[in-house]
Amino acid sequence: MADLQPSDAAKKAFGVRLRELRMDAGLSGAAIAERCEWGASKVSKIEHGTQNPSEADIRAWATACGAEDQVAALIGAHREIEQMWIEVKRDQRAGMKHIQIRDMPLFERTKLLRVYEAVHIPGYLQTFGYASAQFTIHAHQFGTRLEDVEQAARNRLERQRFLGTGMNSFVFVMEASALYSNVGGAEVMSEQFDHLLKVAAMPYVSIGIIPLGQPRSLFQGEGFYIFDEQLVRQEFWSGLLRTSRPEDIRYFLRTFDALKDQAVFGAAAAEQIEAARSRLQEI
């Protein structure tokens, strides 16, 4: 189970949905296989999420169950599942500099952006030096063009024009460990800390830090972005999860609220930033 992609649970849930449709129609697996002219094993594989049905398969299944009116909804749900998981290597083919501006319309129309990060400073809050250092690491990791690093960093910073304007509101929650990840060296990190303090003072922006050693009600995990209550994006080493499924969004909203409750804001957050700066100067 450890090597399952995050979208596999959604595929299994879709299989359960098809099984329930079959059972509601009073059909056995063998009966639906016969009606669809399939082998019996195909029905079992689809219902257990181990075989991905085509849209033609979904139409045939719904028709066999006398549920033609559900075809559009079933195909829509299936397409969303297919789009949930994007492999990093495939995504990186677009190029770092293009990826950073691709979602600019999404950032612009989002009225409330909630962001959680555990490992590094959120992209929305990065300085040019920090972003450049991070993209250099990415270029070596994924074999992308080092020549694109500078422009990718500039494109990332473009989204910062929305900060403090009142057009959008932002809540950022970071683990203190993100402050101790030395990206780019002492000078870059010191500049980054100054920038965090500057942004934290802006209207319509909240920056919270979960202190080291804080008693936990929820453990840290992979970073994620919640765009209003419409879309969640979460990055892993191997890929990117995007979902607009209401049940997923409700789960991430609960998770974000639990993490936010563990964070400190305002002067206490500034103390966490300065503590990280002092620690870095000692190295």
Buried (B, 14 or more C-beta within 10 A) or exposed (E): EEEEBBBBBBBBBBBEBBBEBBEEBEBEBEBBBBBBEBEEEBBBBBBEBEBBBEEEBBBBBBEBBEBEEBBEEBBEBBEBBEEBBBEBEEBBEEBBBEBBBEBBEBBEEBEEBBBBBBBBBBBBBBBBBBBBBBBBEBBEEEEBEEEBBBBBBBBBBEBBEBBBEEEBBBBBBBBBBBBBBBBBEEEBBBBBBEBBBEBBEEEBBBBBBBBBEEEEEBEBEBBBBBBBBEBBBBBBEEBBBBBBBEEBBEEBBEBBEEBBEBBBBEEEBBEBBEBBBEEBEEE
